[in-house]
């Protein structure tokens, strides 16, 4: 399905996905926002194949997509022997001090969240613009974050699918203040 150009969407939790996933798939962890993000990120009319390790989660996801007019979705419940050989790193804000030289911080929150405070030197690319703007991101390792880790998981998977070296910051934005990581409200230069 990946090679045929289908939108292969993995419903498993973002931790499991980061540890091991089908190369070329995208992570949209199943939850109440699932259909919104799939509808936003997979071009209308493209074939969609859902991957999961839970038949119950699959049934609910198919119902949610049908509710927004997406039918005819393919599906596969992953078995242990399925090839899920791709992976990337997940970290918390505690690990931010160890960010390497040349690494780029990508903030995928909405405009209002960005304006209320963001990391010094971060690049702002709202999650729904990541696929379109990925080529314009500077070279280097991309540290991708949002407010809770959910949108960052989606964005990290999109960038990883495009061949970028990503680190998913899967932590609460409030921890930035707790750890006294410097932020600014100034507009990007």
N, C-alpha and C positions, 0 to 999 in steps of 0.2 A: 504494500500500500504506500509506503514511503517513496519507493522508487517510481511508482506510478503517479506521484504528485498529490496524493490524498492528504488531507489534514489529519494526521494521526495524533490523537489527543489522549494522553495518559491521565486517568482519573485518580490514580493512587495519591496518597499524601506526599507532600513536597519533600519530606525527609527520605522516604523510600525511593522516590524518583531520582533525587540527586545521587543516591548511592548506586543505582543501577537502573538504566532504562534503555529502551529500544533506540538506537541511533536514528536521528531525524524526527523523533516524536517531540511533542510539546506537552508540558505539564500544565494542566488546569485542574488542580485538586478539587474533587467533588465537594460541594457545599452549596449554600444558598445563592451564591453569586456565579456558579458554574455556567449556566446557560447564557448569562449576560456576557461573560468573557469569551466564550466560544463564539457567540453571535457577533461579537465585536472583532475577534481576531482571525477567524477563518472566513476567507472571502465567500460571499453569497454564491451558492451554486456549486462550490467545490465539494468533492466527495469528502466525507468525514468517516473516520474509523476510530472508535473508542477502545481503549485498552484499560483493563482493570484486573485486580485479583479477587474481586468480589461481585458475584452475580447480582446481589441485592443492590449494590451501588450502581451497577450497570442499568438495571431496570429503572431506577429512579432518574438517572441521567438521561436516558432515552425519553422518558416522560417529560422532563424539564425542557429538552430540546424541541419536542413535538409541540409544547405549549407556546414556543416562540416561532413556530412554523418550519422547523428543521426536521424533515422526515427522511426515511431511506438511509439511515445511518448504519454503517457497518460496525461490528463489535467483535471483540475477542477477549475472553477471560484468560489471562496469562497463566501458564503452567510453569512449574519450576524449571523445566528443560528449555523454555523459550529463551532466545538470545536477548539479553538485556545488558549489553556490555559497555555502554557509555555511562559516564559519571562525571560529576564535578564537585568541587568543595563547597561545603556549607559552614558558615562561621556565625558567631554572635558579635556584638559590638565590643566585647572584651578582647577580641582578636584584632580589632582595628589598629591598635598600636603596631602590629606586625605587618602592616600593609607594605608591600615591596616598592622599590623605586620604579617609576614608569607605570605603576598601576593607576587605573582611572576609576573614580567613583561615579556610578551612574544612579541617579535618583529617579525612580519611575513613579513617584507620587504625582498627584494632580497639581495644577498650577497654584491653587490657593494654599495647598500644603507646602509647596516649594517657597512661596512668598512669605509664609509665616516663619520660615527658618530652614536653612539647609547647610550642609557641610561645606567648608571652605574648599574651593576648587572643584566641586562636584559638577557633573554635566547633567542637565535636566532633560529627560526624555520620558514623557508620560507613557505608561505601559501600552496604551493603544497605538502609540507611534513607534514603538521599538523596531518592528520589522521593517518599516519604511525608512527609518533613520539610522539603522545599524551600520551601514557603509560609511556614514559620516562620523562615527565615533573614532576617537584617537586610537592608535595601535596600543597594545599592551593588555595586561590582565584587567578585566572589568569586574569591579566590586559592585554588585547590583543590590540596591536596597529600596524599601518602601516604608510604610508605617508599621506593618506587622509581620512581613515576610511573605504574605500570600501573593501579592502582585509581583514582588521581586522574584518569586519562584517561577511565575509565568514568564517574566522578562528574561531571566537567566536561561530558561530552557529555549526560548526563541533565539537568543544570542548564541547559545551553545550549538544549536542546530545549524546556525550559519557559520560555524567553525571558529567562533571566538573562545578564548580562554576565560572562563567566568568563575567568580566566587559569589555564591548566594549568601547575602547577609540576611539570615533568618532570625530576626530579633525585633523587639519593639522599639520604635523611635524614641519613646520615653527614656530608654536606657542611655541614649546619647547624652542627655542632660545629667543623668545620674553619674555617668562616667566622666563628666566635664570635657567631652569632646567638643572642640570649637565649632560653632556655627555662625552664620551670618544671615541677614535679611537683605543684603545688598544684591542688586541685579548683577547677573553675569556680565563680564566684560566683553 
